[in-house]
Structure formats: C-alpha cells, structure tokens
Amino acid sequence: MKCVRPEEVGFCPTRLARLGEVIKQQVEGGIIPGAVVLLARFGKPVIFETFGYCDPAREVPMRRDSLFRLASLTKPITSVAAMILVERGMLSLDEPVARYLPEFDGLCCRSSAATPPIKVHDLLRHTSGFTYGDFGSGPIHESYRRLNVLDPQQTSSDLVEKLARIDLLYVPGSTFEYGMSTDVLGLIIERLLARDLQGALHDLVFAPLGLDDTGFLLSSRSQSRLAQPFRDQASGRMPWMPAFWESNVSPSWYSGGGGLLSSAHNYYAFLQTLLDDLVHDQGVLLSRATASWMVANHLPAQVNFGAYMPSLGALAPLPELGQGFGLGFLIRTHRGLNSLPGSVGDFSWAGISGTYAWVDPAEEMVCVFMMQAPDQRHHCRRLLRQLVYQALRGGKNL
C-alpha cells in the first residue's frame, strides 16, 4: 500500500510527523512494545507505519501485516454482519431475541416486577441486560464467572444454555451495560445462517472485502506474525486476557464480541468500505441509509448507565461527554464536552488489548491503531486523537 504526501490530503507534513515521533518515543521509553498506525483521508493512506516489536521478548520487529487480537474491535464487524441480514429481510431489530434463540424466552431481571423481552435492537446498542462477569462482584456477575461463559472450549449451544440460566442485570432497554450482547448477536447470526460464526462472517464480510488476514483461527504459518504484549518481568506471564485470545487455543465457540484476529490493513479496508457506503453510497456492505442508521445515536434519552462506565474513560457513551452509542459504534453527538478532539458524527470503538479505530465522515478520515498493550490503551488513544487532529489543515475543497 503506497501512501500519498500529507499535503495532498490536507495534512501539514511537519505536524503530521509528530505522530510518528511520539509513538516512537512510547516504544523507546518501554511504554508499549510496538504498534501499527494506518491513517487515511479521502480514501488515500497518508501513514502506514510500524513501530517497535511484534514480539518484544524475542525482539522481532513489527510488520505491516502483523496480526492483532482485536478484542472488542470484533464487535463492529459482527454488528455490520447483523445489519447485512437486516437488509436481506432475515433479521429485524424490533423482534424479541427469543424469536431467534427460544432458549431466552422468559429471561427476567429480578429487581423488576415485570421484564419486557430483549429485542435485537438492545443487543446492538448494549441495553439488553447482559453483562460481563468481570464487571462486578454481585450474584449475577458471580454466575457468569461460575459458569465460565467465556470458555473457549464450549460450543455455541453451551453458551446459549449458560446465559439462559442467568438473570439479566438490568431491565432490557433501561440501561447501557457493556457486556455479552454482541456475542448473543453472533449466536443469532449462526442460527439464521446455519453456520458457525467464522463461516458466516467470511461470507458476509471477509470474502467480499478480501480480508484474508481476519478470522478467529490462527494458522501455524501466521504464528510468527501475531503481535505480543510485554510479559511481566518477574513471572514471565502475559497480561490478563480471555482464554480464547491464547494463540495455542483453538476455540470451539467463536466470540462475536471479542474473538477475531486481524491486521491493520484488513481493519482499515473494513472501515473504509463502511465510510464509502455512508458518504458515497457505494453499497458494498450496506446501503447509505443503513450505514447512516448504524452511526446515529440509538440510546434513549432517559437511559441509565452501568457502574462500569467510568472505566471506559473517553469511550463512555455519556451525554456529558457529548457521546452516544449507535448499532455497534460509539457516536460523537457534540463537538465540545469531550476531552478528545473529533467531529460530530464520528464513530469509533476499541479493544481491551490495545486496539483502537475511528471514522470521521465530516473529514472523510479513517484511523486504525493496532497494539497489544492493555495497560496503555487509554493513554495511547488520547495521544493518537490529539496528534491526528492537530495535523489537519485542509477540508474537502482541497
């Protein structure tokens, strides 16, 4: 992939050079092991640069085609796949989840006298009442941990059976609670297509876009390209991560909420296609109408927010931060109110492993940042946003 000169797409060259300088400093200072940055505007890459190490323990240099555990950057891909099925008339956001997964019929929230059914809409905007087991210490969170709902060796049917036994944390539609909603969405996709999620996403997203480095399984030939985090100096252990992120584990269940591996270039191709569908009505993945629907704020005006929100930092979809949540993406609703620069209408998400990406339709810009440094994820997201926007110089009429 050849990059254009910064001034061709409205960046100041000297200002944009700061981005590489600062990321290099993060590597040299031992803050992050390595990273790949891919920044494009008007569909033209202006930065596609590697930094530091793919495997810091063995000092293997980072590569452009290094592979990363996407973690929650998996969620936008699963969400887009679901919306493709909506466009085909196979799925409806207004339908109860139990129409597609009958095992969930009758799920209730014990803190409420009556529990309305979970709708597909709730899964896409995280208002379903599902959570993550590590997000609290109450009896519901304990049930998630006791049943090991993230077990890579369980089947999809096992996961459905486990979740059907656990009460909802909140009444559906009442509370934004980040959790396993997108995993349940993946289960619905599997049921509708009678295929596992790897095959379903391949047909719906990967194959149409030529994403040959994206999937749930790591081949033996690709093992050397998998980016690694720092290990603890005393114990030699990796940072905490779900078991299905371990490179030597072949999962029996594919997590639509966090299980994919991909490269910076593949993820960029996914987001650029979505931007082109939205801005230029190309309709490769989605129609312009569906794409714009996905990146509108779907949270009700009086929605509550789960206790985990402070840990999301600037990613929290809080009105006081000028943000909401669409169908699989964080949405910028106000230009101000947020400590991070951006445009109204920009949409983004990130992964606990350190991955981050956003699309700014107003600037026709896509940025993908790939690293595996969980402890530095918030720090690096702030840096990246600041360094990209301070370098912008021209608008659409270049």
C-alpha positions in Angstrom: 0.0 0.0 0.0 1.5 3.3 -1.1 1.0 6.4 0.9 0.4 9.9 -0.6 2.1 13.0 0.5 0.4 14.6 3.6 -0.4 17.9 1.8 -2.3 16.0 -1.0 -5.0 15.1 1.6 -5.0 18.1 3.8 -2.4 17.4 6.4 0.5 19.6 7.4 3.7 17.5 6.9 5.6 18.8 9.8 2.7 18.5 12.2 1.8 15.0 11.0 5.4 13.9 11.5 4.9 14.5 15.2 2.6 11.4 15.3 5.4 9.0 14.4 7.9 10.8 16.6 5.6 10.5 19.7 4.7 6.8 19.1 8.4 6.1 18.6 9.1 7.7 22.0 6.5 5.4 23.5 8.3 2.4 22.2 11.8 3.6 23.1 10.5 4.5 26.6 9.3 1.0 27.2 5.7 2.1 27.5 4.4 0.0 24.6 6.1 -2.9 22.8 5.1 -1.8 19.3 2.3 -0.6 17.1 1.0 -0.2 13.6 -0.7 3.1 12.6 -2.8 3.4 9.4 -4.3 6.8 8.7 -6.2 7.7 5.5 -8.2 10.6 4.2 -10.4 10.7 1.1 -9.7 7.0 0.7 -5.9 7.7 0.4 -3.5 6.3 3.0 -1.1 9.0 4.3 0.5 7.0 7.1 1.0 3.2 7.2 3.9 2.9 9.6 5.2 0.2 12.0 6.9 0.9 15.4 8.8 -1.3 17.8 8.4 -5.0 18.1 5.8 -7.6 17.1 7.3 -9.9 19.8 9.3 -7.8 22.4 10.6 -10.9 24.2 12.4 -12.0 21.1 12.9 -8.5 19.6 11.0 -9.4 16.4 10.3 -6.2 14.5 6.7 -5.1 14.0 5.5 -5.7 10.4 2.8 -4.0 8.4 1.0 -7.4 8.2 1.3 -8.2 11.9 -1.8 -9.8 13.4 -3.5 -8.5 16.5 -6.1 -9.8 18.9 -8.9 -7.3 18.1 -10.7 -7.9 21.4 -13.8 -5.7 21.3 -12.9 -4.3 17.8 -14.6 -7.5 16.8 -18.0 -6.0 17.8 -18.3 -3.6 14.9 -17.7 -6.4 12.4 -20.3 -8.6 14.0 -22.7 -5.7 14.1 -22.3 -4.9 10.4 -22.8 -8.6 9.6 -26.1 -8.5 11.5 -27.2 -5.4 9.6 -26.5 -7.1 6.3 -29.0 -9.7 7.4 -31.4 -6.9 8.3 -31.1 -5.6 4.8 -31.8 -9.1 3.4 -35.0 -9.3 5.5 -33.7 -12.1 7.6 -33.5 -10.2 10.9 -35.5 -7.4 12.5 -34.4 -5.1 15.3 -37.9 -4.9 16.7 -38.2 -8.7 17.1 -37.6 -10.3 20.5 -34.3 -12.2 20.8 -36.3 -15.2 21.8 -37.7 -15.5 18.3 -34.2 -16.5 17.1 -33.0 -18.0 20.3 -36.1 -19.6 22.0 -33.9 -20.6 25.0 -34.0 -16.9 26.1 -37.8 -16.8 26.3 -38.7 -15.7 29.9 -35.4 -14.3 30.9 -36.0 -11.8 33.7 -34.5 -9.1 35.8 -35.2 -10.0 39.5 -35.1 -6.3 40.5 -38.2 -5.5 38.4 -41.8 -6.6 38.8 -42.1 -7.2 35.0 -39.4 -7.8 32.4 -40.0 -6.9 28.8 -38.4 -9.2 26.2 -34.9 -8.4 25.0 -35.0 -7.1 21.4 -32.4 -7.4 18.8 -32.1 -3.6 19.0 -31.0 -4.0 22.6 -28.1 -6.3 21.6 -26.7 -3.8 19.1 -26.9 -0.8 21.5 -25.9 -2.8 24.7 -29.2 -2.2 26.5 -30.1 -6.0 26.7 -29.3 -6.5 30.4 -26.4 -8.9 29.7 -23.1 -8.0 31.2 -19.5 -9.4 31.6 -18.6 -11.5 34.6 -15.6 -9.4 35.5 -17.5 -6.1 35.6 -18.8 -6.6 39.2 -19.0 -8.7 42.3 -22.7 -9.3 42.7 -24.5 -12.7 42.3 -25.2 -12.2 38.6 -21.5 -11.5 37.9 -20.6 -14.4 40.1 -22.9 -16.6 38.0 -21.1 -15.5 34.8 -17.8 -16.5 36.4 -19.0 -19.7 37.9 -20.5 -20.9 34.6 -17.3 -19.8 32.7 -19.3 -18.1 30.0 -16.1 -17.2 28.1 -14.8 -20.7 27.9 -13.2 -21.2 24.5 -13.9 -24.9 24.6 -17.7 -24.6 25.0 -19.9 -24.8 22.0 -22.4 -22.1 20.9 -25.2 -24.2 22.3 -23.3 -24.4 25.6 -23.2 -20.6 25.8 -26.9 -20.3 25.0 -27.7 -22.7 27.7 -25.5 -20.9 30.3 -26.8 -17.4 29.5 -30.4 -18.7 29.6 -29.8 -19.8 33.3 -28.6 -16.3 34.5 -30.9 -13.5 35.3 -30.5 -10.2 33.5 -28.6 -7.5 35.3 -31.0 -4.8 34.1 -34.4 -4.5 32.6 -34.0 -4.6 28.7 -34.0 -1.1 27.2 -33.3 0.7 30.5 -29.5 0.7 30.9 -26.4 0.8 28.8 -24.3 -2.1 30.2 -21.3 -3.2 28.2 -21.2 -6.9 28.0 -22.0 -10.1 26.0 -24.8 -8.5 23.9 -22.7 -8.8 20.7 -21.8 -12.4 21.5 -25.5 -13.1 21.6 -25.9 -11.3 18.3 -23.3 -13.7 16.9 -25.3 -16.6 18.1 -28.3 -15.3 16.2 -26.3 -14.9 13.1 -25.2 -18.6 13.4 -28.8 -19.7 13.9 -30.1 -17.8 10.9 -27.4 -19.0 8.5 -27.0 -22.4 10.0 -23.2 -21.8 10.0 -20.6 -21.2 12.6 -19.6 -17.5 13.0 -16.3 -18.0 11.3 -18.1 -19.2 8.1 -20.9 -16.6 8.4 -18.6 -13.6 8.8 -16.4 -15.0 6.0 -19.3 -15.0 3.6 -20.9 -11.7 4.8 -17.8 -9.5 5.3 -14.4 -11.1 4.9 -14.7 -12.6 1.4 -16.5 -9.6 -0.2 -13.7 -7.3 1.1 -10.8 -9.7 0.5 -9.9 -9.7 4.3 -7.7 -12.7 4.1 -5.9 -11.9 7.4 -9.1 -11.7 9.5 -10.7 -14.6 11.4 -11.0 -16.5 14.7 -8.2 -19.0 14.0 -4.5 -18.5 13.7 -2.8 -20.8 11.2 0.7 -22.2 12.0 2.1 -20.2 9.1 0.8 -17.0 10.7 2.0 -17.7 14.2 5.1 -15.5 13.8 3.0 -12.5 12.8 0.9 -12.4 15.9 1.8 -9.3 18.0 2.6 -10.0 21.6 2.4 -7.8 24.7 5.0 -7.3 27.3 5.4 -10.1 29.8 5.7 -9.5 33.5 9.4 -9.2 34.2 9.2 -11.2 37.5 6.8 -14.0 36.5 7.1 -14.0 32.7 3.3 -14.0 32.5 1.2 -12.3 29.8 -1.3 -9.6 30.8 -4.8 -10.9 31.7 -6.8 -11.9 28.7 -9.7 -14.2 28.0 -8.6 -17.8 27.3 -9.8 -17.6 23.6 -7.0 -15.0 23.0 -4.3 -17.5 23.7 -2.6 -18.3 20.4 -2.4 -22.0 21.2 -6.1 -22.4 21.9 -8.4 -23.5 19.0 -11.8 -22.3 20.1 -15.0 -24.4 19.8 -17.1 -21.3 20.1 -16.4 -18.1 18.2 -16.9 -14.9 20.2 -18.7 -12.3 18.1 -17.8 -9.8 20.9 -14.1 -10.3 21.1 -12.6 -13.2 19.3 -11.3 -12.0 16.0 -7.7 -11.6 14.8 -6.8 -9.1 12.1 -4.2 -6.8 10.6 -4.2 -3.0 10.5 -4.7 -3.1 6.7 -7.6 -5.5 6.9 -9.4 -3.5 9.5 -8.8 -0.3 7.6 -10.3 -1.9 4.5 -13.4 -2.8 6.5 -13.8 0.8 7.9 -13.0 2.5 4.6 -15.7 0.4 2.9 -18.2 1.4 5.6 -17.2 5.1 5.1 -17.6 4.8 1.4 -21.0 3.2 1.8 -22.0 6.1 4.1 -20.6 9.0 2.3 -20.5 7.9 -1.4 -23.5 5.5 -1.4 -21.3 2.6 -2.8 -23.4 -0.1 -1.1 -20.6 -2.6 -0.9 -21.5 -3.8 2.6 -24.5 -1.7 3.4 -26.7 0.9 1.7 -26.2 4.5 2.6 -29.5 4.5 4.6 -28.5 1.5 6.7 -24.9 2.8 7.3 -26.2 6.2 8.4 -28.8 4.5 10.7 -26.0 2.5 12.3 -24.0 5.6 13.2 -26.9 7.5 14.7 -27.3 7.7 18.4 -29.7 4.9 19.5 -29.7 5.4 23.2 -33.0 6.5 24.7 -33.0 10.0 26.3 -33.6 8.6 29.8 -31.3 5.6 29.6 -29.2 4.7 32.7 -25.6 3.6 32.6 -24.0 0.7 34.3 -21.4 1.0 37.1 -18.6 0.0 34.7 -18.8 3.3 32.7 -16.0 5.2 34.4 -13.5 2.6 33.4 -14.3 3.2 29.7 -13.0 6.8 30.1 -13.4 8.8 27.0 -15.1 5.8 25.3 -18.1 6.0 27.6 -21.3 6.9 25.6 -22.3 9.5 28.1 -24.3 12.7 27.2 -22.0 14.7 29.4 -19.1 13.6 27.2 -21.0 14.6 24.1 -21.4 11.0 23.0 -24.0 8.2 22.5 -24.0 4.7 21.0 -25.3 3.5 17.7 -25.6 0.0 16.4 -22.1 -1.3 17.3 -20.2 2.0 17.5 -19.6 4.9 19.9 -21.0 8.0 18.3 -19.9 11.7 18.7 -23.0 13.8 19.2 -21.4 17.2 20.2 -18.3 18.9 19.1 -17.4 20.0 22.6 -17.9 18.3 26.0 -15.2 15.8 25.3 -11.5 15.9 26.2 -10.6 14.2 22.9 -10.8 16.1 19.6 -13.2 14.9 16.9 -16.2 15.8 14.7 -19.9 15.5 15.3 -20.8 12.2 13.7 -17.5 10.4 14.1 -17.8 6.8 15.2 -15.3 4.5 16.9 -14.6 1.6 19.1 -11.7 -0.1 20.8 -10.4 -3.3 22.4 -9.1 -4.0 25.8 -5.9 -5.5 24.2 -5.0 -2.0 22.9 -6.6 -1.8 19.5 -8.5 1.4 18.5 -10.1 2.7 15.4 -12.3 5.6 14.4 -14.0 7.0 11.3 -14.7 10.8 10.9 -17.2 11.2 8.0 -17.0 15.0 8.2 -13.3 14.8 7.4 -13.6 11.6 5.3 -10.9 10.2 7.5 -10.2 6.7 8.9 -7.6 5.9 11.5 -6.6 2.4 12.7 -4.2 1.9 15.7 -3.1 -1.6 16.5 -1.0 -2.6 19.5 -1.1 -5.2 22.3 -0.6 -3.2 25.5 -3.7 -3.3 27.6 -2.5 -1.1 30.4 -1.6 1.7 28.0 -4.8 1.7 25.9 -6.4 4.8 27.3 -3.1 6.8 27.2 -2.4 5.9 23.6 -5.9 6.6 22.4 -5.7 10.1 23.8 -2.3 10.7 22.1 -3.5 9.4 18.8 -6.6 11.6 18.6 -4.6 14.7 19.6 -1.8 14.0 17.1 -4.1 13.4 14.2 -6.4 16.4 14.6 -3.6 18.9 15.3 -2.1 18.0 11.9 -5.3 18.6 9.8 -5.0 21.7 7.6 -7.5 21.5 4.7 -11.1 20.5 4.2 -13.0 18.7 1.5 -12.3 21.5 -1.1 -8.6 20.9 -1.4 
